Amino acid sequence: MKKLLILGGGTAGTMMANKLAPVLDKNEWQITVVDQEETHYYQPGFLFIPFGIYTREDVIKPRHDFFPSGVEVIISPIEVIEPDANRVKLSNGRVLNYDYLIIATGSHIEPEETEGLKDGGWRENIFDFYTLDGAVALSNYLKYWKGGKMVVNIVEMPIKCPVAPLEFVFLADWWFTEQGIRDKVEIEYVTPLPGAFTKPIASRFLGQFLEKKNIKLTPEFSTGRVDSGRNKIISWDEKEIDYDLLVTIPTNMGSEVIARSGLGDDLNFIPTDPHTLMAKGYDNIFVIGDATDLPSSKAGSVAHFEAEVLFENFLRKIEGRELLPKFDGHANCFIESGFGKGILIDFNYDVEPLPGKFPLPGVGPFSLLQETRMNHWGKMMFRWVYWNLLLKGAELPIEAEMNMAGKMRA
């Protein structure tokens, strides 16, 4: 009996289990998934909780609901991965041997990495929305906030879903307008990037929205520490920004087990072939989702496109065939812009977001690099797609490799 071990039962790990279980002979293969939590979180929904659009119950479901019969699911922290011995040790002492390993251990925030971030003001006037508890706490705070200066600060890149902080300030602009206090709130968007986004065309486009919504953009600010006693964030070159309310996107890091296993870089992300998704230096380990060190976005759409490529390459690998370098960094992101509208961007390693129609060239129904109501509904429909189709490995009408058809060159 051959053993496939999947570490991580989040978006990427769940998709891979559901894609591979139907095609691997149950008499020849045992698929095991390990995750430390019983609950599956719809992480894109955390963004909506501070503004009362979603609640905690809208973004959680039992993890076991999403795995097919025959897949063994183990709920346990992982102590260490021992790739040279083809085995994984769990924190309870159990040892799992494998023939092939898929690492999908994701990423998480580490506010402790920034001096002062958790001293004094944490969950008082300093909040995150990248965790469920943080999003709920921020929701409770905003209900009673009367105004002041809100700073939304990305500490450093990379982060999960690079557009989420932009969506947050767009929704905040809408929310404070709805509450009748927008004139009492100053919003400042502070980022280490040279502009609003990582790609020049989209950065200019999104920067115009910040300006139109009277949101101050402060680029190239590398956060060094937080002085919660004086309500200031301070850069490595000693620039200071005041805040009354700080919404932080702390340092994002890969799982600590990756560090303990000696498999990652300084942020615990695993060196991964950018096109085949094999772990560099190993011939029986694949990496997918936020756990990779790839220069693509850490987002659900990317994990979906990676899963399509990894599915094909895993089958080729066990058949002794050459892997196909097909993953091109494809990312597809809806950006909620407030007031019932949204923006859609589609890009990869080499091609930045361009205008056009998606997914059907010239037809849509979604518009690329434009603000439309249809894009907003695409964003809101995604939760149903996620729970009912994406996690279950269903085929979606979007190719893993980015298609230039229907896109207009700038």
KEVEXZA-877878 format. One line per 3 residues: number of its first residue (from 1); for each residue x, y, z of N, C-alpha, C. Coordinates in steps of 0.2 Angstrom, whole numbers, plus 5000, padded with zeros to 4 digits. Example, Ala and Ser with C-alpha at 12.3 -4.5 7.8 and 13.67 -1.06 7.14 Angstrom:
# KEVEXZA-877878
1) 5066:4972:5039:5062:4978:5039:5066:4984:5039 ~ 5064:4989:5035:5068:4995:5036:5064:5000:5039 .
END
This chain:
# KEVEXZA-877878
1) 5004:4994:5000:5000:5000:5000:5004:5006:5000 ~ 5004:5010:4995:5007:5017:4995:5004:5022:4999 ~ 5008:5027:5001:5005:5032:5006:5006:5039:5003 .
4) 5001:5042:5003:5001:5049:5001:4999:5053:5007 ~ 5003:5057:5010:5002:5061:5016:5002:5069:5014 ~ 4996:5072:5016:4995:5079:5014:4995:5082:5021 .
7) 5000:5087:5022:5000:5091:5028:4996:5098:5027 ~ 4991:5098:5031:4987:5104:5030:4980:5103:5027 ~ 4975:5105:5030:4968:5103:5028:4964:5110:5026 .
10) 4968:5115:5024:4965:5121:5022:4963:5121:5015 ~ 4963:5126:5012:4960:5127:5005:4964:5122:5000 ~ 4971:5123:5000:4975:5119:4996:4975:5111:4997 .
13) 4976:5110:5004:4976:5103:5005:4969:5099:5004 ~ 4964:5103:5006:4957:5100:5005:4956:5098:4997 ~ 4958:5103:4993:4957:5102:4986:4961:5096:4983 .
16) 4967:5096:4985:4971:5090:4983:4968:5083:4985 ~ 4966:5083:4991:4963:5077:4993:4957:5075:4989 ~ 4953:5080:4988:4947:5078:4984:4948:5077:4977 .
19) 4953:5080:4974:4955:5079:4967:4958:5072:4966 ~ 4962:5070:4971:4966:5064:4970:4962:5057:4972 ~ 4958:5058:4977:4955:5052:4980:4951:5048:4975 .
22) 4947:5051:4970:4943:5047:4965:4948:5044:4960 ~ 4954:5046:4959:4958:5043:4954:4963:5038:4956 ~ 4965:5038:4963:4970:5034:4965:4966:5028:4968 .
25) 4969:5022:4965:4966:5015:4967:4966:5014:4975 ~ 4960:5014:4978:4959:5013:4985:4963:5007:4988 ~ 4964:5002:4983:4967:4996:4985:4975:4996:4985 .
28) 4977:5002:4982:4984:5003:4981:4987:5009:4985 ~ 4982:5014:4987:4984:5020:4990:4980:5022:4996 ~ 4984:5024:5001:4981:5027:5007:4982:5034:5007 .
31) 4977:5039:5007:4978:5046:5008:4976:5048:5015 ~ 4981:5052:5018:4980:5054:5025:4981:5062:5025 ~ 4977:5065:5028:4977:5072:5029:4978:5074:5036 .
34) 4983:5078:5038:4984:5080:5045:4983:5088:5045 ~ 4979:5090:5050:4978:5097:5052:4977:5098:5059 ~ 4979:5103:5062:4979:5104:5069:4972:5106:5072 .
37) 4967:5108:5067:4961:5111:5069:4955:5107:5066 ~ 4950:5107:5070:4944:5103:5068:4940:5108:5063 ~ 4941:5114:5063:4937:5119:5060:4940:5121:5053 .
40) 4936:5122:5048:4938:5125:5042:4936:5132:5041 ~ 4940:5136:5040:4939:5144:5040:4939:5146:5033 ~ 4933:5150:5031:4933:5153:5025:4936:5160:5026 .
43) 4943:5160:5024:4947:5166:5026:4945:5172:5022 ~ 4943:5172:5016:4941:5178:5012:4936:5182:5016 ~ 4932:5178:5020:4926:5181:5023:4928:5185:5029 .
46) 4934:5184:5032:4936:5188:5038:4935:5196:5036 ~ 4937:5198:5030:4937:5205:5028:4930:5208:5030 ~ 4925:5204:5029:4918:5207:5029:4915:5207:5036 .
49) 4918:5204:5041:4916:5203:5048:4916:5210:5052 ~ 4922:5214:5051:4922:5220:5055:4916:5225:5053 ~ 4913:5224:5047:4908:5229:5044:4901:5226:5045 .
52) 4901:5220:5048:4894:5217:5050:4891:5214:5044 ~ 4895:5213:5038:4892:5210:5032:4892:5202:5033 ~ 4897:5199:5037:4897:5192:5039:4898:5192:5046 .
55) 4896:5186:5049:4897:5185:5056:4902:5179:5056 ~ 4904:5177:5062:4908:5171:5064:4905:5165:5060 ~ 4898:5164:5061:4895:5158:5059:4895:5157:5051 .
58) 4896:5163:5048:4896:5163:5040:4903:5160:5037 ~ 4908:5160:5042:4915:5158:5039:4918:5152:5042 ~ 4914:5148:5045:4917:5142:5048:4912:5136:5047 .
61) 4915:5130:5046:4912:5124:5045:4916:5118:5048 ~ 4913:5112:5050:4918:5107:5052:4922:5104:5046 ~ 4929:5104:5048:4933:5102:5043:4932:5095:5040 .
64) 4929:5090:5044:4928:5083:5041:4922:5083:5036 ~ 4918:5089:5035:4913:5089:5030:4916:5089:5023 ~ 4922:5091:5022:4924:5092:5015:4929:5087:5013 .
67) 4930:5081:5016:4934:5076:5014:4930:5070:5012 ~ 4932:5067:5006:4928:5061:5004:4930:5055:5008 ~ 4925:5050:5008:4926:5044:5011:4932:5040:5009 .
70) 4936:5037:5014:4942:5033:5012:4948:5037:5013 ~ 4947:5044:5014:4953:5048:5016:4953:5049:5024 ~ 4959:5047:5026:4960:5047:5034:4962:5054:5036 .
73) 4958:5057:5040:4959:5064:5043:4961:5064:5050 ~ 4967:5066:5051:4970:5066:5058:4971:5073:5061 ~ 4968:5075:5066:4968:5081:5069:4973:5081:5075 .
76) 4979:5084:5073:4985:5085:5078:4990:5090:5075 ~ 4993:5093:5080:4999:5097:5078:5004:5093:5075 ~ 5009:5095:5071:5014:5092:5068:5020:5094:5072 .
79) 5024:5089:5074:5030:5090:5077:5036:5092:5073 ~ 5037:5087:5068:5043:5088:5063:5042:5084:5057 ~ 5044:5087:5051:5045:5083:5045:5052:5080:5044 .
82) 5053:5074:5043:5059:5071:5042:5060:5068:5035 ~ 5061:5073:5030:5061:5071:5023:5066:5066:5021 ~ 5072:5065:5024:5077:5060:5022:5074:5053:5024 .
85) 5070:5053:5029:5067:5046:5032:5060:5045:5029 ~ 5057:5050:5025:5051:5049:5022:5045:5048:5028 ~ 5046:5053:5033:5041:5052:5038:5040:5058:5042 .
88) 5034:5059:5045:5032:5065:5049:5030:5063:5056 ~ 5033:5066:5061:5031:5065:5068:5026:5070:5070 ~ 5020:5067:5073:5015:5072:5076:5017:5073:5083 .
91) 5014:5078:5086:5015:5081:5093:5013:5075:5098 ~ 5009:5071:5096:5007:5066:5101:5011:5059:5101 ~ 5017:5060:5097:5022:5055:5096:5020:5050:5090 .
94) 5015:5050:5087:5013:5046:5082:5018:5047:5076 ~ 5020:5042:5072:5024:5043:5066:5020:5041:5060 ~ 5020:5045:5055:5017:5044:5049:5022:5043:5043 .
97) 5023:5037:5040:5027:5036:5035:5024:5038:5028 ~ 5028:5040:5023:5024:5042:5017:5029:5040:5011 ~ 5026:5039:5005:5029:5038:4999:5030:5045:4996 .
100) 5024:5049:4996:5024:5055:4993:5021:5060:4998 ~ 5023:5066:4998:5021:5071:5003:5019:5077:4999 ~ 5013:5080:5001:5011:5086:4999:5010:5091:5005 .
103) 5014:5096:5005:5014:5101:5010:5010:5107:5009 ~ 5005:5108:5013:5000:5113:5012:4998:5116:5018 ~ 5004:5118:5022:5003:5121:5029:5002:5128:5029 .
106) 5001:5131:5024:4998:5138:5024:5003:5143:5027 ~ 5000:5149:5029:5004:5155:5032:4999:5158:5037 ~ 5002:5162:5042:4998:5165:5047:5002:5171:5049 .
109) 4998:5175:5053:5001:5182:5055:5006:5180:5061 ~ 5011:5184:5062:5015:5184:5068:5016:5191:5070 ~ 5012:5194:5074:5012:5201:5076:5018:5202:5081 .
112) 5021:5196:5084:5026:5196:5089:5033:5198:5085 ~ 5033:5198:5078:5039:5199:5075:5040:5207:5074 ~ 5035:5211:5076:5036:5218:5076:5036:5221:5083 .
115) 5042:5224:5085:5043:5227:5091:5037:5231:5093 ~ 5034:5230:5099:5029:5234:5102:5022:5233:5099 ~ 5021:5229:5094:5014:5228:5091:5009:5225:5096 .
118) 5011:5221:5100:5007:5218:5105:5008:5220:5112 ~ 5011:5226:5113:5012:5229:5119:5007:5234:5121 ~ 5002:5233:5125:4998:5238:5127:4992:5239:5123 .
121) 4992:5241:5117:4986:5243:5113:4983:5237:5109 ~ 4986:5231:5110:4983:5225:5106:4976:5224:5108 ~ 4971:5224:5103:4964:5222:5104:4961:5228:5108 .
124) 4964:5233:5109:4961:5239:5112:4960:5245:5107 ~ 4966:5247:5104:4965:5251:5098:4970:5249:5092 ~ 4972:5243:5093:4976:5240:5088:4973:5233:5086 .
127) 4971:5232:5080:4968:5226:5078:4970:5223:5072 ~ 4969:5217:5071:4970:5214:5064:4964:5211:5062 ~ 4963:5209:5055:4957:5206:5053:4959:5200:5049 .
130) 4965:5198:5049:4968:5191:5046:4967:5185:5050 ~ 4964:5186:5056:4962:5180:5060:4954:5181:5062 ~ 4951:5176:5063:4944:5177:5065:4943:5180:5071 .
133) 4947:5179:5077:4946:5183:5083:4947:5190:5082 ~ 4952:5192:5078:4954:5199:5077:4948:5202:5073 ~ 4946:5199:5068:4940:5202:5064:4934:5203:5068 .
136) 4932:5199:5073:4927:5199:5077:4928:5205:5082 ~ 4934:5205:5085:4936:5210:5090:4935:5217:5087 ~ 4938:5218:5080:4937:5224:5077:4930:5226:5075 .
139) 4926:5221:5074:4919:5223:5073:4916:5226:5079 ~ 4917:5223:5085:4914:5225:5091:4917:5232:5092 ~ 4923:5234:5091:4926:5240:5092:4923:5246:5087 .
142) 4922:5244:5081:4919:5249:5076:4912:5251:5077 ~ 4909:5246:5081:4902:5248:5082:4901:5254:5086 ~ 4906:5256:5091:4906:5261:5095:4911:5267:5094 .
145) 4915:5266:5089:4920:5271:5087:4917:5277:5085 ~ 4919:5283:5087:4916:5289:5085:4920:5293:5080 ~ 4926:5290:5078:4930:5294:5073:4937:5295:5076 .
148) 4941:5298:5071:4948:5299:5073:4952:5297:5067 ~ 4958:5296:5068:4963:5294:5062:4964:5286:5062 ~ 4961:5283:5057:4962:5276:5056:4968:5274:5051 .
151) 4973:5271:5054:4979:5269:5049:4978:5261:5048 ~ 4979:5260:5042:4979:5253:5040:4986:5252:5037 ~ 4990:5247:5040:4997:5246:5039:4999:5239:5038 .
154) 5002:5238:5032:5005:5232:5030:5012:5232:5033 ~ 5014:5228:5037:5021:5228:5040:5026:5226:5035 ~ 5025:5221:5032:5030:5219:5026:5027:5214:5022 .
157) 5029:5213:5016:5027:5208:5011:5032:5202:5011 ~ 5029:5196:5009:5022:5195:5006:5017:5194:5012 ~ 5011:5195:5010:5005:5193:5014:5000:5189:5010 .
160) 4995:5186:5014:4990:5183:5011:4985:5188:5007 ~ 4983:5186:5002:4978:5191:4998:4981:5198:4998 ~ 4985:5200:4994:4988:5206:4994:4983:5212:4993 .
163) 4977:5210:4990:4972:5216:4989:4968:5217:4995 ~ 4968:5212:5000:4963:5213:5006:4964:5219:5010 ~ 4970:5222:5011:4971:5228:5014:4967:5234:5011 .
166) 4968:5234:5004:4965:5239:5000:4957:5238:5000 ~ 4955:5232:5000:4948:5231:5001:4945:5233:5008 ~ 4949:5233:5013:4947:5235:5019:4946:5242:5020 .
169) 4951:5246:5017:4950:5254:5017:4944:5256:5013 ~ 4943:5252:5007:4937:5254:5003:4931:5253:5007 ~ 4930:5247:5010:4924:5245:5014:4924:5250:5020 .
172) 4929:5252:5023:4929:5257:5028:4926:5263:5026 ~ 4928:5266:5020:4926:5272:5018:4918:5271:5017 ~ 4916:5266:5014:4908:5265:5014:4905:5264:5020 .
175) 4908:5260:5025:4905:5259:5032:4904:5266:5035 ~ 4910:5270:5036:4909:5276:5039:4904:5281:5036 ~ 4904:5281:5029:4899:5285:5026:4892:5282:5028 .
178) 4890:5276:5028:4884:5273:5030:4882:5275:5038 ~ 4887:5275:5042:4886:5277:5049:4886:5285:5050 ~ 4887:5288:5045:4886:5296:5045:4892:5299:5049 .
181) 4898:5296:5049:4904:5299:5052:4910:5299:5048 ~ 4909:5298:5041:4915:5298:5037:4919:5305:5037 ~ 4915:5311:5038:4918:5317:5039:4922:5318:5046 .
184) 4921:5313:5050:4925:5313:5056:4931:5308:5056 ~ 4932:5304:5051:4937:5299:5050:4942:5301:5045 ~ 4948:5301:5047:4954:5301:5042:4957:5294:5041 .
187) 4957:5292:5035:4960:5285:5033:4966:5286:5030 ~ 4971:5282:5032:4978:5282:5029:4980:5275:5028 ~ 4982:5274:5022:4984:5267:5020:4992:5267:5019 .
190) 4995:5263:5024:5003:5263:5024:5005:5257:5022 ~ 5010:5257:5017:5012:5251:5014:5019:5251:5012 ~ 5023:5245:5013:5030:5245:5011:5031:5245:5003 .
193) 5026:5244:4999:5026:5244:4992:5027:5252:4989 ~ 5029:5252:4983:5030:5259:4980:5023:5262:4978 ~ 5018:5258:4978:5011:5261:4977:5006:5257:4980 .
196) 5000:5258:4977:4994:5254:4980:4994:5247:4979 ~ 4998:5244:4974:4998:5237:4973:5005:5235:4970 ~ 5006:5229:4969:5013:5226:4967:5014:5227:4960 .
199) 5009:5228:4955:5010:5228:4948:5008:5236:4946 ~ 5012:5239:4942:5012:5246:4940:5005:5248:4938 ~ 5002:5245:4933:4996:5247:4930:4990:5247:4935 .
202) 4990:5241:4938:4985:5240:4943:4986:5245:4949 ~ 4992:5246:4951:4994:5251:4956:4991:5258:4955 ~ 4992:5260:4948:4990:5267:4947:4982:5267:4947 .
205) 4979:5262:4944:4972:5261:4944:4969:5262:4951 ~ 4972:5257:4955:4969:5257:4962:4971:5263:4966 ~ 4977:5266:4965:4978:5272:4968:4974:5278:4967 .
208) 4971:5278:4961:4966:5283:4959:4959:5282:4963 ~ 4958:5276:4965:4952:5275:4969:4953:5277:4976 ~ 4959:5276:4979:4961:5279:4985:4960:5287:4985 .
211) 4963:5290:4980:4962:5297:4980:4955:5300:4980 ~ 4951:5296:4975:4944:5298:4975:4940:5297:4981 ~ 4942:5292:4985:4939:5291:4991:4942:5295:4997 .
214) 4947:5299:4996:4950:5303:5001:4953:5299:5006 ~ 4957:5294:5004:4961:5289:5008:4968:5291:5006 ~ 4972:5293:5011:4979:5295:5010:4983:5289:5009 .
217) 4987:5289:5004:4992:5283:5003:4999:5285:5005 ~ 5002:5281:5009:5009:5282:5011:5013:5276:5009 ~ 5017:5277:5003:5020:5271:5001:5027:5270:5004 .
220) 5031:5265:5003:5038:5264:5004:5039:5265:5012 ~ 5034:5263:5016:5035:5264:5023:5036:5257:5026 ~ 5042:5256:5028:5044:5249:5031:5044:5249:5039 .
223) 5039:5246:5041:5037:5247:5049:5043:5243:5053 ~ 5046:5247:5057:5051:5244:5062:5048:5243:5069 ~ 5044:5247:5071:5041:5246:5078:5035:5250:5079 .
226) 5031:5248:5084:5025:5252:5086:5026:5254:5093 ~ 5024:5261:5094:5024:5264:5101:5017:5265:5103 ~ 5014:5260:5106:5007:5260:5108:5006:5265:5113 .
229) 5011:5267:5117:5010:5272:5122:5008:5279:5119 ~ 5012:5280:5113:5011:5287:5110:5007:5286:5104 ~ 5004:5280:5102:5000:5279:5096:5003:5281:5090 .
232) 5009:5278:5089:5013:5279:5083:5016:5273:5080 ~ 5016:5272:5074:5020:5267:5070:5026:5271:5068 ~ 5032:5267:5068:5039:5270:5067:5042:5266:5062 .
235) 5045:5269:5057:5048:5265:5051:5055:5264:5053 ~ 5059:5259:5050:5066:5258:5051:5070:5264:5050 ~ 5068:5269:5046:5072:5275:5045:5069:5281:5050 .
238) 5065:5279:5055:5063:5283:5060:5057:5288:5058 ~ 5054:5287:5052:5048:5291:5051:5042:5289:5055 ~ 5038:5293:5057:5033:5292:5062:5026:5293:5059 .
241) 5021:5289:5060:5014:5290:5058:5010:5289:5064 ~ 5005:5294:5066:5001:5294:5072:4995:5290:5070 ~ 4991:5287:5075:4985:5284:5074:4981:5285:5080 .
244) 4974:5284:5079:4969:5283:5084:4967:5276:5084 ~ 4966:5273:5078:4965:5266:5077:4970:5263:5072 ~ 4973:5258:5074:4978:5255:5070:4975:5248:5068 .
247) 4974:5247:5061:4972:5241:5059:4979:5238:5055 ~ 4982:5233:5058:4988:5230:5056:4987:5224:5052 ~ 4991:5223:5047:4993:5217:5043:5000:5215:5045 .
250) 5000:5211:5050:5007:5209:5053:5011:5205:5048 ~ 5017:5204:5050:5021:5199:5046:5018:5193:5045 ~ 5018:5190:5039:5015:5184:5037:5021:5179:5037 .
253) 5020:5173:5040:5025:5168:5040:5022:5161:5039 ~ 5026:5156:5036:5024:5149:5036:5024:5146:5042 ~ 5022:5140:5042:5021:5136:5048:5028:5135:5052 .
256) 5027:5135:5059:5033:5134:5063:5036:5127:5062 ~ 5032:5122:5060:5035:5116:5059:5040:5116:5053 ~ 5039:5120:5048:5043:5121:5042:5050:5123:5045 .
259) 5050:5128:5050:5057:5130:5053:5060:5124:5057 ~ 5056:5121:5061:5059:5115:5065:5061:5109:5060 ~ 5059:5109:5054:5061:5104:5050:5066:5106:5045 .
262) 5068:5112:5045:5074:5115:5041:5072:5115:5034 ~ 5066:5116:5032:5064:5116:5025:5062:5123:5022 ~ 5062:5128:5027:5060:5134:5024:5065:5140:5024 .
265) 5063:5146:5021:5068:5152:5021:5067:5155:5028 ~ 5069:5162:5028:5068:5166:5034:5061:5167:5037 ~ 5056:5166:5032:5049:5167:5034:5046:5160:5034 .
268) 5049:5155:5034:5047:5148:5034:5043:5146:5028 ~ 5044:5149:5023:5041:5147:5016:5046:5143:5013 ~ 5043:5138:5009:5047:5132:5007:5049:5133:5000 .
271) 5056:5133:4998:5058:5134:4991:5055:5129:4987 ~ 5052:5131:4982:5047:5127:4977:5049:5129:4970 ~ 5049:5124:4966:5049:5125:4959:5043:5129:4956 .
274) 5045:5135:4953:5039:5139:4952:5034:5137:4947 ~ 5036:5132:4943:5032:5129:4938:5029:5122:4939 ~ 5033:5118:4942:5031:5111:4943:5028:5110:4950 .
277) 5030:5114:4955:5027:5114:4962:5031:5109:4966 ~ 5036:5106:4963:5040:5101:4967:5044:5105:4972 ~ 5045:5103:4978:5050:5106:4983:5057:5105:4981 .
280) 5060:5110:4981:5067:5110:4978:5072:5106:4982 ~ 5075:5101:4979:5080:5097:4982:5077:5090:4984 ~ 5070:5089:4983:5067:5083:4984:5063:5080:4978 .
283) 5063:5074:4978:5059:5071:4972:5052:5068:4974 ~ 5050:5068:4980:5044:5065:4982:5040:5070:4986 ~ 5042:5076:4986:5038:5081:4990:5036:5087:4985 .
286) 5029:5088:4986:5026:5094:4982:5024:5099:4987 ~ 5024:5105:4985:5021:5111:4990:5016:5115:4986 ~ 5011:5117:4990:5005:5121:4987:5002:5126:4991 .
289) 5000:5131:4988:4996:5136:4992:5001:5141:4996 ~ 4999:5144:5001:5003:5149:5005:5010:5146:5007 ~ 5011:5140:5008:5017:5137:5011:5023:5138:5006 .
292) 5022:5139:4999:5027:5140:4995:5031:5147:4996 ~ 5037:5147:4993:5040:5154:4992:5039:5157:4986 ~ 5034:5155:4982:5034:5157:4975:5032:5165:4975 .
295) 5034:5169:4970:5032:5176:4969:5025:5177:4966 ~ 5021:5172:4967:5014:5173:4966:5010:5175:4972 ~ 5004:5177:4971:5000:5179:4977:4998:5173:4981 .
298) 4998:5175:4988:4995:5170:4992:4988:5170:4993 ~ 4984:5167:4989:4977:5168:4988:4974:5161:4986 ~ 4967:5161:4988:4963:5155:4986:4963:5153:4978 .
301) 4963:5159:4974:4963:5157:4967:4969:5154:4965 ~ 4975:5157:4968:4981:5154:4966:4982:5147:4968 ~ 4979:5145:4974:4979:5138:4976:4975:5134:4972 .
304) 4970:5136:4969:4965:5133:4964:4969:5131:4958 ~ 4972:5136:4955:4976:5135:4949:4982:5130:4950 ~ 4985:5131:4956:4991:5127:4957:4988:5119:4958 .
307) 4982:5119:4961:4980:5112:4962:4979:5108:4955 ~ 4976:5112:4950:4975:5109:4944:4982:5107:4941 ~ 4987:5111:4942:4994:5109:4939:4997:5103:4943 .
310) 4996:5103:4950:4999:5098:4954:4995:5092:4953 ~ 4989:5092:4952:4985:5086:4951:4988:5082:4945 ~ 4989:5085:4940:4992:5082:4933:4999:5080:4935 .
313) 5003:5084:4938:5010:5082:4939:5011:5077:4944 ~ 5006:5076:4949:5007:5071:4954:5006:5064:4950 ~ 5001:5064:4946:4999:5058:4942:5005:5056:4937 .
316) 5008:5061:4934:5014:5060:4930:5020:5057:4934 ~ 5020:5060:4940:5026:5058:4944:5025:5050:4946 ~ 5019:5048:4948:5019:5041:4950:5019:5036:4944 .
319) 5018:5039:4938:5018:5035:4932:5025:5035:4929 ~ 5030:5039:4932:5037:5039:4930:5038:5044:4924 ~ 5033:5048:4923:5034:5053:4917:5036:5060:4920 .
322) 5039:5063:4915:5042:5070:4916:5036:5075:4918 ~ 5038:5079:4923:5033:5084:4926:5033:5090:4921 ~ 5027:5092:4920:5026:5098:4916:5026:5105:4919 .
325) 5030:5109:4917:5031:5116:4920:5025:5121:4918 ~ 5019:5119:4921:5014:5123:4918:5011:5128:4923 ~ 5013:5128:4929:5010:5134:4933:5014:5140:4931 .
328) 5010:5145:4930:5012:5152:4927:5011:5157:4932 ~ 5010:5156:4938:5009:5161:4943:5002:5164:4943 ~ 4997:5161:4939:4990:5164:4938:4987:5166:4944 .
331) 4984:5172:4945:4980:5174:4950:4974:5178:4948 ~ 4969:5177:4951:4962:5180:4949:4959:5183:4956 ~ 4958:5189:4956:4956:5192:4962:4951:5197:4961 .
334) 4945:5196:4965:4940:5201:4965:4942:5206:4971 ~ 4941:5212:4970:4942:5218:4975:4936:5221:4976 ~ 4933:5220:4982:4927:5224:4984:4929:5231:4985 .
337) 4926:5236:4982:4927:5243:4982:4922:5247:4986 ~ 4917:5244:4989:4912:5248:4992:4906:5250:4988 ~ 4901:5252:4992:4895:5254:4989:4892:5250:4983 .
340) 4893:5243:4985:4890:5238:4980:4893:5237:4974 ~ 4900:5239:4973:4904:5238:4967:4910:5234:4969 ~ 4913:5232:4963:4920:5228:4964:4924:5229:4958 .
343) 4930:5227:4959:4935:5227:4953:4938:5220:4953 ~ 4940:5218:4947:4943:5211:4946:4949:5212:4942 ~ 4954:5208:4945:4961:5208:4941:4963:5201:4940 .
346) 4967:5200:4934:4969:5193:4932:4976:5194:4930 ~ 4981:5190:4932:4988:5191:4931:4992:5185:4932 ~ 4998:5185:4930:5002:5179:4932:5009:5182:4933 .
349) 5014:5177:4933:5021:5179:4934:5024:5185:4929 ~ 5022:5185:4923:5024:5189:4918:5020:5195:4916 ~ 5013:5194:4916:5008:5198:4914:5005:5202:4919 .
352) 5005:5208:4920:5001:5212:4925:4994:5213:4923 ~ 4990:5214:4928:4983:5215:4927:4981:5220:4921 ~ 4977:5218:4916:4975:5222:4910:4968:5223:4910 .
355) 4965:5228:4906:4958:5228:4905:4955:5223:4901 ~ 4949:5221:4901:4946:5216:4897:4940:5213:4900 ~ 4938:5207:4897:4932:5204:4900:4934:5197:4902 .
358) 4930:5194:4907:4932:5188:4910:4926:5184:4913 ~ 4925:5178:4912:4930:5173:4909:4930:5172:4902 ~ 4924:5174:4899:4923:5174:4892:4925:5180:4888 .
361) 4930:5179:4884:4933:5185:4880:4928:5189:4877 ~ 4927:5195:4878:4923:5200:4875:4916:5199:4877 ~ 4914:5195:4882:4908:5193:4884:4907:5195:4892 .
364) 4912:5192:4895:4912:5192:4903:4909:5187:4906 ~ 4904:5188:4911:4901:5194:4913:4905:5199:4917 ~ 4911:5197:4919:4915:5201:4923:4920:5205:4919 .
367) 4921:5211:4922:4925:5216:4919:4932:5217:4922 ~ 4937:5216:4919:4944:5217:4922:4946:5224:4922 ~ 4949:5226:4928:4952:5232:4929:4947:5238:4928 .
370) 4941:5236:4930:4935:5241:4930:4931:5240:4936 ~ 4928:5245:4938:4923:5245:4944:4916:5244:4942 ~ 4913:5238:4943:4906:5236:4941:4902:5233:4947 .
373) 4896:5233:4946:4891:5230:4951:4892:5222:4950 ~ 4893:5220:4944:4893:5213:4943:4900:5210:4946 ~ 4905:5214:4946:4911:5211:4950:4910:5211:4957 .
376) 4906:5215:4960:4904:5215:4967:4900:5208:4968 ~ 4895:5207:4964:4892:5200:4965:4896:5194:4964 ~ 4901:5195:4959:4906:5189:4959:4909:5188:4965 .
379) 4911:5193:4969:4915:5193:4975:4910:5190:4980 ~ 4904:5192:4980:4899:5189:4986:4897:5182:4984 ~ 4897:5180:4978:4895:5173:4976:4900:5168:4977 .
382) 4906:5171:4978:4912:5166:4979:4912:5162:4985 ~ 4908:5164:4990:4908:5160:4997:4904:5154:4995 ~ 4899:5154:4991:4895:5148:4989:4899:5144:4985 .
385) 4903:5147:4980:4907:5143:4976:4913:5139:4980 ~ 4915:5143:4985:4921:5140:4989:4918:5134:4993 ~ 4913:5134:4997:4910:5129:5001:4908:5123:4996 .
388) 4905:5124:4991:4901:5119:4987:4905:5116:4981 ~ 4910:5120:4978:4913:5118:4972:4921:5118:4973 ~ 4924:5123:4975:4931:5124:4975:4934:5119:4980 .
391) 4932:5118:4986:4935:5114:4991:4934:5106:4989 ~ 4929:5105:4985:4927:5098:4983:4931:5096:4977 ~ 4935:5101:4974:4939:5099:4968:4935:5099:4962 .
394) 4929:5102:4962:4925:5102:4956:4929:5106:4950 ~ 4927:5105:4944:4930:5108:4938:4926:5115:4938 ~ 4930:5121:4937:4927:5127:4937:4929:5130:4930 .
397) 4925:5134:4927:4926:5137:4920:4932:5142:4919 ~ 4937:5141:4923:4943:5145:4922:4949:5141:4922 ~ 4953:5142:4916:4959:5138:4915:4965:5140:4920 .
400) 4969:5135:4922:4974:5136:4927:4979:5141:4924 ~ 4981:5140:4917:4985:5145:4914:4982:5151:4912 ~ 4985:5157:4913:4981:5163:4911:4980:5164:4904 .
403) 4974:5166:4902:4973:5167:4895:4973:5174:4893 ~ 4976:5176:4888:4977:5183:4885:4971:5185:4881 ~ 4967:5180:4879:4961:5182:4875:4956:5187:4879 .
406) 4954:5192:4876:4949:5196:4879:4953:5202:4883 ~ 4959:5202:4883:4963:5207:4887:4966:5212:4882 ~ 4966:5218:4885:4968:5224:4880:4975:5226:4883 .
409) 4980:5226:4879:4987:5228:4881:4987:5235:4882 ~ 4990:5237:4887:4990:5244:4889:4995:5248:4884 .
END
